[in-house]
Amino acid sequence: FIIFPSFTGSSSIDLQNDIISHYILRLAFCPSEEERRWFITNELELFRYRFQVLTKSEQLNYLNDSSSNIKQFYELVTDEEKKHYKESLISSIIIKGLTNPSTIAKSFDSTTYFRVRFQHVPDLVRKRSCFLAHGYAYVSDNDIISFVLQHFRMNISYQMTCSSKKYEFIQQMDTRIELILKMLRKKRIHGTHTTMHTFNENEQTETITFDMLNGLSKRSFPLCMRYLHEQMIQQHHLKHLGRLQYRLFLKGIGLSLDECMKFFRHEFVTNGSMNPAQFEREHVYNIRHAYGQEGKHTSYTPYSCMKIIQDPSPGVNEHHGCPYRHWDIQTLKQRLTNNYDVNEETTNEIIDKTKHHHYQIACQVFFEYQHKVKNYGIGINHPNQYFNESRKLLTGSTTNQNAINNSMPQNTSQI
């Protein structure tokens, strides 16, 4: 647990409340692996936010603080070493999208670099966002959050596992504690964790059918789902995680089981190379299962932004995930400009939000550009929420007067 005085208040009571609430919640969500994963995911997001709003000097103070137990895992790169690896370090800057020579030189001169073991920054290595030499990664101060988060994740995961082993003993100490912990877990179950943003049928002008999806995807789908739909249409196939992510989204917008079945059969069999028997054998059960018609008859909810962001990155020929989180900067920039006709100013704003790990804010910028509004202020946290808000705007049923008053000039390019 890391204390950030800027967020815990000025009084000792505020600080105490922050600490106590953390450990109580840690205890409440330590029993099962799924609960531990949920708690760790949200603690990481809170930590990320608190760390990123610190100044560079405050971040460095945290890294140098012996109580954080992180100082032993990195070394500051000296000016001599920085000069020695200048060309390689500049190459990593270019990969991130900077191409202007003066901007690159200015960025390099003002950047502090850290040397860490490469296994401590797997996401940077995967995206080639750092220079590697002799088993070490050279990480800029703009990317050090990846190293800090990895360290924080390892620590809190270990501590949560230790807490789970002592949970039974704690239960026996005082039954009142167990009642409080159960209440907290119940709050999560009935709170935002399983909230499903479904398409409001009262606002629908007609039932959604599978042949409407092409048009809807261009007008009202978030980028993650629009890309999945495009890949489905182009390749007539999606791999497992992509199918699951997209199928639940379609369910959430109001596509019926029958229409969903028609859509997948149309793409896999009619337009694709799969024979009907193979489709029946490999896909019918899974589609029905997602709609709660097979197995335990559980009606599964569409994935939230947080789950999509935290899920495993897509591999070869996989298309699931969050574009702002899982695409490299150059790919994102190219697709926004070439595939989706986003203007340069908006593209740069989206790229800036993405570089600072504000993936959901980047999604909101895309939403506002797509719908020609600004300062809409909805706070995107779910793909189905994105869709619902889009339909409200396009059908004129929105009550967000601020967004309407601040409408952008119409752009001739259609997204």
C-alpha positions as CSV (number, residue, x, y, z in Angstrom):
1,F,0.0,0.0,0.0
2,I,1.4,3.4,-1.0
3,I,0.5,6.6,0.7
4,F,0.1,9.7,-1.5
5,P,-0.4,12.7,0.8
6,S,-1.9,14.8,-2.0
7,F,-4.9,12.4,-2.1
8,T,-5.3,11.3,1.5
9,G,-6.1,14.8,2.8
10,S,-4.2,17.1,5.1
11,S,-5.4,15.7,8.5
12,S,-4.2,12.6,10.2
13,I,-7.8,11.3,10.2
14,D,-8.0,11.5,6.4
15,L,-4.7,9.5,6.2
16,Q,-5.9,7.0,8.7
17,N,-9.2,6.5,6.9
18,D,-7.4,5.9,3.6
19,I,-5.1,3.3,5.1
20,I,-7.9,1.5,7.1
21,S,-10.2,1.4,4.0
22,H,-7.4,-0.2,1.9
23,Y,-6.7,-3.0,4.4
24,I,-10.4,-3.7,5.1
25,L,-11.1,-4.0,1.4
26,R,-8.0,-6.2,1.0
27,L,-9.3,-8.5,3.7
28,A,-12.8,-8.5,2.2
29,F,-11.7,-9.6,-1.3
30,C,-8.9,-12.0,-0.5
31,P,-10.8,-15.3,-0.1
32,S,-11.2,-16.3,-3.8
33,E,-8.9,-15.8,-6.8
34,E,-11.6,-14.0,-8.8
35,E,-12.2,-11.5,-5.9
36,R,-8.5,-11.0,-5.5
37,R,-8.1,-10.3,-9.2
38,W,-11.0,-7.8,-9.2
39,F,-9.5,-6.0,-6.2
40,I,-6.0,-5.9,-7.6
41,T,-7.3,-4.5,-10.9
42,N,-9.0,-1.6,-9.3
43,E,-6.1,-0.9,-6.9
44,L,-3.8,-0.7,-9.9
45,E,-6.1,1.8,-11.6
46,L,-6.2,3.9,-8.5
47,F,-2.4,3.7,-8.1
48,R,-1.9,4.5,-11.8
49,Y,-4.1,7.7,-11.4
50,R,-2.4,8.8,-8.2
51,F,1.1,8.3,-9.6
52,Q,0.5,9.9,-13.0
53,V,-0.8,13.2,-11.6
54,L,2.4,13.6,-9.5
55,T,5.1,15.9,-10.9
56,K,8.3,14.4,-12.3
57,S,10.2,15.4,-9.1
58,E,7.5,13.8,-6.9
59,Q,7.6,10.6,-8.9
60,L,11.4,10.5,-8.5
61,N,11.0,11.1,-4.8
62,Y,8.7,8.1,-4.6
63,L,11.2,5.9,-6.5
64,N,14.0,7.0,-4.1
65,D,11.9,6.4,-1.0
66,S,13.2,3.4,0.8
67,S,9.8,2.6,2.2
68,S,8.5,1.9,-1.3
69,N,10.9,-1.1,-1.6
70,I,11.5,-0.3,-5.3
71,K,14.8,1.5,-5.2
72,Q,16.8,-1.8,-5.4
73,F,15.2,-2.7,-8.7
74,Y,16.3,0.2,-10.9
75,E,19.3,2.4,-11.6
76,L,19.4,6.0,-13.0
77,V,21.2,6.1,-16.3
78,T,24.2,8.4,-16.1
79,D,24.8,11.2,-18.6
80,E,27.8,9.3,-20.0
81,E,25.7,6.1,-20.5
82,K,22.9,8.2,-22.0
83,K,25.3,9.7,-24.5
84,H,26.8,6.3,-25.3
85,Y,23.3,4.8,-26.2
86,K,22.0,8.0,-27.8
87,E,21.1,6.6,-31.2
88,S,19.3,3.6,-29.7
89,L,17.4,5.7,-27.2
90,I,16.3,8.1,-29.9
91,S,15.1,5.2,-32.0
92,S,12.7,4.3,-29.2
93,I,11.4,7.9,-29.2
94,I,10.8,7.7,-33.0
95,I,8.8,4.4,-32.5
96,K,6.4,6.4,-30.3
97,G,5.5,8.6,-33.1
98,L,7.8,11.6,-32.9
99,T,9.5,12.4,-36.3
100,N,10.5,16.1,-36.1
101,P,14.3,16.3,-35.6
102,S,14.1,19.3,-33.3
103,T,11.3,17.7,-31.2
104,I,13.2,14.5,-30.9
105,A,16.4,16.2,-29.8
106,K,14.5,18.3,-27.2
107,S,12.7,15.2,-26.0
108,F,15.9,13.2,-25.6
109,D,17.8,16.0,-23.8
110,S,15.0,16.6,-21.3
111,T,14.3,12.9,-20.6
112,T,15.6,11.0,-17.6
113,Y,16.2,7.3,-18.2
114,F,16.1,4.3,-15.8
115,R,17.8,1.0,-16.2
116,V,15.6,-2.0,-15.1
117,R,15.6,-5.7,-15.8
118,F,13.7,-6.3,-19.0
119,Q,11.2,-8.8,-17.3
120,H,10.0,-5.9,-15.1
121,V,8.5,-4.1,-18.1
122,P,6.9,-6.7,-20.3
123,D,4.4,-4.4,-21.9
124,L,7.1,-1.9,-23.0
125,V,9.2,-4.8,-24.4
126,R,6.2,-6.1,-26.3
127,K,5.5,-2.7,-27.8
128,R,9.3,-2.0,-28.5
129,S,8.9,1.2,-26.5
130,C,12.3,0.8,-24.8
131,F,15.9,0.1,-25.7
132,L,17.2,-3.3,-24.6
133,A,20.9,-4.1,-23.8
134,H,22.5,-6.9,-21.9
135,G,19.2,-8.0,-20.2
136,Y,18.3,-4.5,-19.2
137,A,15.5,-2.1,-20.5
138,Y,16.2,1.6,-20.7
139,V,13.0,3.2,-19.7
140,S,12.1,6.9,-20.0
141,D,10.6,8.9,-17.2
142,N,7.4,9.1,-19.3
143,D,7.1,5.3,-19.3
144,I,8.4,4.5,-15.8
145,I,4.8,4.0,-14.7
146,S,4.9,0.6,-16.4
147,F,7.8,-0.5,-14.2
148,V,6.2,0.9,-11.0
149,L,2.8,-0.8,-11.8
150,Q,4.5,-4.1,-12.4
151,H,6.3,-3.8,-9.1
152,F,3.1,-2.8,-7.3
153,R,1.1,-5.7,-8.9
154,M,3.7,-8.3,-7.8
155,N,3.7,-6.9,-4.2
156,I,0.0,-6.7,-3.7
157,S,-0.7,-10.1,-5.4
158,Y,1.7,-11.7,-3.0
159,Q,0.2,-9.9,0.0
160,M,-3.4,-10.8,-1.0
161,T,-2.4,-14.5,-1.3
162,C,-0.9,-14.4,2.2
163,S,-4.1,-12.7,3.5
164,S,-6.2,-15.4,1.9
165,K,-4.3,-18.1,3.9
166,K,-5.1,-16.4,7.1
167,Y,-8.7,-15.6,6.3
168,E,-10.3,-18.6,8.0
169,F,-8.5,-17.7,11.3
170,I,-9.7,-14.1,11.0
171,Q,-13.3,-15.4,10.5
172,Q,-13.1,-17.3,13.8
173,M,-11.8,-14.3,15.8
174,D,-15.0,-12.3,15.6
175,T,-18.2,-13.1,13.7
176,R,-18.9,-9.3,13.4
177,I,-15.9,-8.9,11.2
178,E,-17.2,-11.6,8.8
179,L,-20.5,-9.9,8.6
180,I,-18.8,-6.6,7.5
181,L,-16.7,-8.4,5.0
182,K,-19.7,-10.2,3.5
183,M,-21.5,-6.9,3.2
184,L,-18.6,-5.4,1.3
185,R,-18.4,-8.3,-1.1
186,K,-22.2,-8.0,-1.7
187,K,-21.8,-4.3,-2.5
188,R,-19.3,-5.3,-5.3
189,I,-21.7,-8.0,-6.7
190,H,-24.6,-5.6,-6.8
191,G,-22.5,-2.6,-7.8
192,T,-20.6,-1.5,-10.9
193,H,-18.7,-4.8,-11.3
194,T,-21.6,-6.6,-13.0
195,T,-23.5,-3.7,-14.3
196,M,-24.7,-4.3,-17.8
197,H,-25.4,-1.3,-20.0
198,T,-28.2,-2.8,-22.2
199,F,-29.9,-1.1,-25.1
200,N,-33.0,0.6,-23.8
201,E,-35.8,-0.9,-25.8
202,N,-38.1,2.1,-25.0
203,E,-35.7,4.2,-27.2
204,Q,-35.5,1.8,-30.1
205,T,-37.4,2.7,-33.2
206,E,-37.2,-0.8,-34.5
207,T,-35.9,-4.2,-33.5
208,I,-32.2,-4.7,-34.2
209,T,-31.5,-7.3,-36.9
210,F,-28.2,-8.7,-38.0
211,D,-28.4,-6.9,-41.4
212,M,-28.4,-3.6,-39.5
213,L,-25.0,-4.2,-37.9
214,N,-22.9,-2.7,-40.8
215,G,-24.6,0.6,-40.6
216,L,-24.8,0.7,-36.8
217,S,-21.1,-0.2,-36.5
218,K,-20.1,2.9,-38.5
219,R,-22.4,5.2,-36.6
220,S,-22.6,3.9,-33.0
221,F,-20.0,1.3,-32.2
222,P,-17.0,2.1,-30.1
223,L,-13.7,1.6,-31.9
224,C,-13.0,-1.8,-30.2
225,M,-16.3,-3.3,-31.4
226,R,-16.2,-1.5,-34.8
227,Y,-12.8,-3.1,-35.5
228,L,-14.1,-6.5,-34.4
229,H,-17.1,-6.2,-36.7
230,E,-14.9,-5.1,-39.6
231,Q,-12.6,-8.1,-39.1
232,M,-15.6,-10.4,-38.9
233,I,-16.9,-9.1,-42.3
234,Q,-13.5,-9.1,-44.0
235,Q,-12.2,-12.5,-42.7
236,H,-15.5,-14.3,-42.0
237,H,-14.0,-15.5,-38.8
238,L,-12.9,-14.3,-35.3
239,K,-10.8,-16.2,-32.8
240,H,-12.3,-17.3,-29.5
241,L,-11.7,-14.2,-27.4
242,G,-12.8,-11.9,-30.2
243,R,-16.0,-13.9,-30.7
244,L,-16.7,-13.8,-27.0
245,Q,-16.1,-10.1,-26.6
246,Y,-18.2,-9.2,-29.7
247,R,-21.0,-11.7,-29.1
248,L,-21.7,-10.3,-25.6
249,F,-21.6,-6.7,-26.9
250,L,-24.2,-7.6,-29.6
251,K,-26.3,-9.2,-26.9
252,G,-26.1,-6.1,-24.8
253,I,-27.3,-3.8,-27.6
254,G,-30.4,-5.8,-28.1
255,L,-29.6,-8.3,-30.8
256,S,-31.7,-11.4,-30.1
257,L,-30.3,-14.9,-29.9
258,D,-31.9,-15.8,-33.2
259,E,-30.5,-12.8,-35.0
260,C,-27.0,-13.4,-33.4
261,M,-27.1,-16.9,-34.7
262,K,-28.1,-15.7,-38.1
263,F,-25.2,-13.2,-38.2
264,F,-22.5,-15.7,-37.2
265,R,-23.9,-18.4,-39.5
266,H,-24.0,-15.9,-42.4
267,E,-20.4,-14.9,-41.9
268,F,-18.9,-18.2,-41.0
269,V,-20.9,-20.4,-43.5
270,T,-22.6,-18.3,-46.2
271,N,-19.8,-15.9,-46.8
272,G,-17.0,-18.0,-45.2
273,S,-15.6,-21.4,-45.8
274,M,-17.1,-23.3,-42.9
275,N,-19.6,-26.0,-43.6
276,P,-23.0,-26.1,-41.8
277,A,-22.2,-29.2,-39.8
278,Q,-19.0,-27.7,-38.4
279,F,-20.8,-24.5,-37.5
280,E,-23.4,-26.5,-35.6
281,R,-20.8,-28.5,-33.8
282,E,-18.4,-25.7,-32.9
283,H,-20.4,-22.6,-32.4
284,V,-24.2,-23.0,-31.9
285,Y,-23.8,-24.2,-28.3
286,N,-21.4,-21.3,-27.4
287,I,-23.7,-18.7,-28.8
288,R,-26.7,-20.2,-26.9
289,H,-24.6,-20.4,-23.8
290,A,-23.8,-16.7,-23.9
291,Y,-27.5,-16.0,-24.0
292,G,-28.1,-18.2,-21.0
293,Q,-29.8,-21.0,-23.0
294,E,-27.3,-23.7,-22.2
295,G,-25.2,-25.0,-19.3
296,K,-26.1,-23.3,-16.0
297,H,-28.4,-20.9,-17.9
298,T,-26.4,-17.9,-16.7
299,S,-27.0,-14.8,-18.7
300,Y,-23.5,-13.4,-19.2
301,T,-23.0,-9.6,-19.2
302,P,-21.0,-7.7,-21.8
303,Y,-17.4,-6.9,-21.0
304,S,-16.7,-3.5,-19.4
305,C,-13.9,-1.2,-20.6
306,M,-11.9,-2.2,-17.5
307,K,-12.1,-5.9,-18.2
308,I,-11.2,-5.4,-21.9
309,I,-8.2,-3.3,-20.9
310,Q,-7.0,-5.7,-18.3
311,D,-7.5,-8.9,-20.4
312,P,-4.6,-10.6,-22.2
313,S,-3.3,-8.7,-25.2
314,P,-4.3,-10.1,-28.6
315,G,-1.9,-12.4,-30.3
316,V,-1.3,-13.2,-34.0
317,N,-4.6,-13.0,-36.0
318,E,-6.5,-12.0,-32.8
319,H,-8.5,-8.8,-32.8
320,H,-10.0,-8.5,-29.3
321,G,-9.0,-5.9,-26.7
322,C,-8.9,-2.1,-26.4
323,P,-7.4,-0.3,-29.4
324,Y,-6.0,2.5,-27.2
325,R,-4.5,-0.1,-24.8
326,H,-3.3,-2.9,-27.1
327,W,-2.5,-1.2,-30.4
328,D,1.0,0.4,-30.8
329,I,0.9,4.1,-31.2
330,Q,1.9,4.1,-34.9
331,T,-0.8,1.5,-35.8
332,L,-3.4,3.5,-33.8
333,K,-2.4,6.8,-35.5
334,Q,-2.4,5.2,-39.0
335,R,-5.8,3.6,-38.6
336,L,-7.5,6.6,-37.1
337,T,-6.3,8.7,-40.0
338,N,-6.6,6.3,-42.9
339,N,-9.4,4.0,-41.9
340,Y,-11.7,6.2,-39.9
341,D,-11.0,9.7,-41.4
342,V,-10.2,11.3,-38.0
343,N,-8.6,14.7,-38.5
344,E,-5.1,15.5,-37.4
345,E,-6.0,17.6,-34.4
346,T,-8.3,14.9,-32.9
347,T,-5.9,12.1,-33.8
348,N,-3.1,13.9,-31.9
349,E,-5.4,14.4,-28.9
350,I,-6.3,10.7,-28.9
351,I,-2.6,9.7,-29.2
352,D,-1.7,12.0,-26.3
353,K,-4.4,10.5,-24.0
354,T,-3.2,7.0,-25.0
355,K,0.4,7.7,-24.3
356,H,-0.6,8.8,-20.8
357,H,-2.6,5.6,-20.4
358,H,-6.0,7.5,-20.3
359,Y,-7.6,4.9,-22.6
360,Q,-11.2,5.6,-21.7
361,I,-10.7,9.3,-22.1
362,A,-9.2,8.6,-25.6
363,C,-12.4,6.7,-26.3
364,Q,-14.5,9.6,-25.3
365,V,-12.5,11.9,-27.6
366,F,-13.3,9.5,-30.5
367,F,-16.9,9.5,-29.4
368,E,-17.1,13.3,-29.4
369,Y,-15.5,13.5,-32.8
370,Q,-17.7,10.8,-34.3
371,H,-20.9,12.5,-33.1
372,K,-19.7,16.1,-33.6
373,V,-20.1,17.2,-30.0
374,K,-17.6,18.3,-27.4
375,N,-17.6,18.4,-23.6
376,Y,-20.2,15.6,-23.6
377,G,-19.0,14.6,-20.1
378,I,-20.4,11.0,-20.0
379,G,-17.3,9.2,-18.9
380,I,-17.0,6.1,-21.1
381,N,-16.6,3.0,-19.0
382,H,-18.5,0.4,-21.1
383,P,-18.8,-0.3,-24.8
384,N,-22.6,-0.8,-24.5
385,Q,-22.8,2.6,-22.7
386,Y,-21.0,4.1,-25.7
387,F,-23.6,2.6,-28.0
388,N,-26.5,3.7,-25.8
389,E,-25.3,7.3,-25.7
390,S,-24.7,7.3,-29.4
391,R,-28.2,6.2,-30.1
392,K,-29.6,8.9,-27.8
393,L,-27.6,11.6,-29.7
394,L,-28.5,10.3,-33.1
395,T,-32.2,9.9,-32.3
396,G,-32.3,13.3,-30.5
397,S,-33.3,11.9,-27.1
398,T,-30.2,13.1,-25.2
399,T,-30.7,15.5,-22.3
400,N,-27.0,16.6,-22.3
401,Q,-27.7,20.2,-23.2
402,N,-24.1,21.2,-22.6
403,A,-23.0,18.9,-25.4
404,I,-25.7,20.2,-27.8
405,N,-24.8,23.8,-27.1
406,N,-21.1,23.0,-27.8
407,S,-21.7,21.1,-31.0
408,M,-18.7,21.0,-33.4
409,P,-18.9,22.2,-37.0
410,Q,-20.0,19.4,-39.2
411,N,-17.2,17.6,-41.0
412,T,-17.8,16.3,-44.5
413,S,-16.1,13.0,-43.8
414,Q,-18.4,10.3,-42.5
415,I,-17.2,8.0,-39.8
